[in-house]
Amino acid sequence: MNAKLYDTRLDLSTEIREKVVEILNLTLATTLDLKTQTKQAHWNVKGNDFFQLHELFDEMAGELEEYVDMVAERVTALAGVALGTARVASQTSLLQEYPLEITAGLDHVSALADRYATYAAHVREAISKTDDLGDADTADLYTEISRTIDKRLWFLEAHLH
C-alpha cells in the first residue's frame, strides 16, 4: 500500500510521513469497508426494531463517511496519496466480510459490534503508533475517531444485553 509522497515544507521527515501515511491508508480502507458494511445492515435490517436500527445504522454510516474524509485529507496533508477506492478497501481492510444473508436486527447488531470492536482496536493502536512516530496531529485525529467508535460499540452492545 505504499504510495508516492510529494515534496512538502511540512516539518515531519519523509520517513515519518511514509510510516504515518501507510497507517492512515490502512485506516482509510478499513473505514470505507466499515461504512459499507454498516450501510448493508441499514438497507437489510428487518424485525421489530426495524425503524430504530435502520436509523441508527444510517447515522453510524454517516459518521464513518466523515472519518473517511478526515483520514484521506490527513494523508494528503502529509503529502501522500489517499488510497480510497472500493477495490483497495476490499483488498486491504482489516474487517471480516459481512454476512450478507442476515436480516434480523440483533444479527446485524452483533455483526456490526464485532466489526466495530476490530476497528476500535485498530484505531487505538494507530493512536499509539502515530504518537510514537512524533505525529501528535494524526494521533489526535485518531483519538477523535476512537471516542465515537467506542460510543457506537457501547450502543451496539447495549442492544445485545
C-alpha positions as CSV (number, residue, x, y, z in Angstrom):
1,M,0.0,0.0,0.0
2,N,3.0,2.3,-0.3
3,A,2.3,5.3,-2.4
4,K,4.5,8.1,-3.6
5,L,5.0,11.1,-1.3
6,Y,5.1,14.6,-2.7
7,D,7.5,17.3,-1.8
8,T,6.3,19.5,1.1
9,R,7.5,22.1,3.5
10,L,6.0,20.2,6.4
11,D,8.5,19.6,9.2
12,L,7.9,15.9,9.5
13,S,10.6,13.8,7.9
14,T,9.8,11.7,4.8
15,E,10.5,8.6,6.8
16,I,7.9,9.5,9.5
17,R,5.4,10.6,6.8
18,E,5.8,7.4,4.9
19,K,5.0,5.3,8.0
20,V,2.1,7.5,9.1
21,V,0.6,7.5,5.6
22,E,0.8,3.7,5.5
23,I,-1.1,3.6,8.8
24,L,-3.7,6.1,7.6
25,N,-4.2,4.3,4.3
26,L,-4.9,1.1,6.2
27,T,-7.4,3.1,8.3
28,L,-8.9,4.6,5.2
29,A,-9.5,1.2,3.6
30,T,-11.0,-0.2,6.9
31,T,-13.2,2.8,7.5
32,L,-14.6,2.6,3.9
33,D,-15.3,-1.1,4.5
34,L,-16.9,-0.5,7.8
35,K,-19.1,2.2,6.3
36,T,-20.3,0.0,3.5
37,Q,-20.9,-2.9,5.9
38,T,-22.9,-0.5,8.2
39,K,-25.0,0.6,5.1
40,Q,-25.5,-3.1,4.3
41,A,-27.1,-3.5,7.7
42,H,-29.1,-0.3,7.3
43,W,-30.6,-1.4,4.0
44,N,-31.4,-5.0,5.0
45,V,-32.4,-4.9,8.7
46,K,-35.8,-6.4,9.4
47,G,-37.8,-7.2,12.6
48,N,-39.5,-5.4,15.5
49,D,-36.7,-2.9,15.9
50,F,-36.5,-2.1,12.2
51,F,-37.0,1.6,12.3
52,Q,-34.8,2.2,15.3
53,L,-31.9,0.2,13.9
54,H,-32.4,1.4,10.4
55,E,-32.0,5.0,11.7
56,L,-29.1,4.1,14.0
57,F,-27.2,2.3,11.3
58,D,-27.7,5.2,8.9
59,E,-26.4,7.7,11.5
60,M,-23.4,5.5,12.1
61,A,-22.6,5.2,8.4
62,G,-22.7,9.0,8.2
63,E,-20.2,9.3,10.9
64,L,-17.9,6.9,9.2
65,E,-18.2,8.9,6.0
66,E,-16.9,11.9,7.8
67,Y,-14.0,9.8,9.1
68,V,-13.2,8.6,5.6
69,D,-12.8,12.2,4.5
70,M,-10.8,13.2,7.6
71,V,-8.4,10.3,7.2
72,A,-8.0,10.8,3.4
73,E,-7.4,14.5,3.9
74,R,-4.8,13.8,6.5
75,V,-3.0,11.6,4.1
76,T,-2.9,14.3,1.5
77,A,-1.9,16.9,4.1
78,L,1.2,14.8,4.8
79,A,1.9,15.0,1.0
80,G,0.8,11.4,0.5
81,V,-1.7,9.8,-1.8
82,A,-5.0,8.7,-0.3
83,L,-5.8,5.1,-1.5
84,G,-9.5,5.2,-1.2
85,T,-11.1,3.1,-3.9
86,A,-13.5,0.3,-3.2
87,R,-11.0,-2.2,-4.7
88,V,-8.3,-1.0,-2.4
89,A,-10.6,-1.2,0.6
90,S,-11.7,-4.8,-0.3
91,Q,-8.1,-5.9,-0.6
92,T,-6.8,-4.1,2.5
93,S,-9.5,-3.8,5.1
94,L,-8.9,-5.4,8.5
95,L,-12.5,-6.4,8.8
96,Q,-14.1,-9.8,8.1
97,E,-16.6,-10.0,5.2
98,Y,-20.1,-9.0,6.3
99,P,-22.6,-11.9,6.4
100,L,-25.0,-11.0,3.5
101,E,-27.7,-13.5,4.4
102,I,-28.7,-12.0,7.8
103,T,-31.8,-9.9,8.2
104,A,-32.8,-10.0,11.9
105,G,-32.0,-6.8,13.8
106,L,-30.0,-8.4,16.6
107,D,-27.9,-10.4,14.0
108,H,-27.0,-7.1,12.3
109,V,-26.2,-5.6,15.7
110,S,-23.9,-8.5,16.6
111,A,-22.2,-8.5,13.2
112,L,-21.6,-4.7,13.5
113,A,-20.4,-4.9,17.1
114,D,-17.8,-7.5,16.0
115,R,-16.5,-5.2,13.3
116,Y,-16.6,-2.0,15.4
117,A,-14.6,-3.8,18.0
118,T,-11.9,-4.7,15.4
119,Y,-11.9,-1.2,14.1
120,A,-11.7,0.3,17.6
121,A,-8.7,-1.8,18.4
122,H,-7.0,-0.7,15.2
123,V,-7.7,3.0,15.9
124,R,-6.4,2.7,19.4
125,E,-3.2,1.0,18.1
126,A,-2.9,3.8,15.5
127,I,-3.1,6.4,18.2
128,S,-0.1,4.8,19.9
129,K,1.9,4.3,16.7
130,T,1.4,7.8,15.3
131,D,2.2,9.3,18.7
132,D,5.4,7.3,19.0
133,L,6.3,8.5,15.5
134,G,6.1,12.1,16.7
135,D,2.9,13.0,14.7
136,A,0.7,14.3,17.5
137,D,-1.8,15.8,15.0
138,T,-2.5,12.4,13.5
139,A,-2.7,10.8,16.9
140,D,-5.2,13.5,17.9
141,L,-7.3,12.7,14.8
142,Y,-7.3,9.0,15.8
143,T,-8.3,10.0,19.3
144,E,-11.3,11.8,18.0
145,I,-12.3,8.8,15.9
146,S,-11.8,6.5,18.9
147,R,-14.2,8.3,21.2
148,T,-17.0,8.0,18.7
149,I,-16.3,4.4,17.8
150,D,-16.2,3.4,21.5
151,K,-19.5,5.1,22.0
152,R,-21.1,3.3,19.0
153,L,-19.7,0.0,20.2
154,W,-21.4,0.7,23.5
155,F,-24.7,1.5,21.8
156,L,-24.5,-1.8,19.8
157,E,-23.6,-3.9,22.8
158,A,-26.4,-2.4,24.8
159,H,-28.9,-4.0,22.3
160,L,-27.3,-7.4,22.9
161,H,-27.7,-7.4,26.8
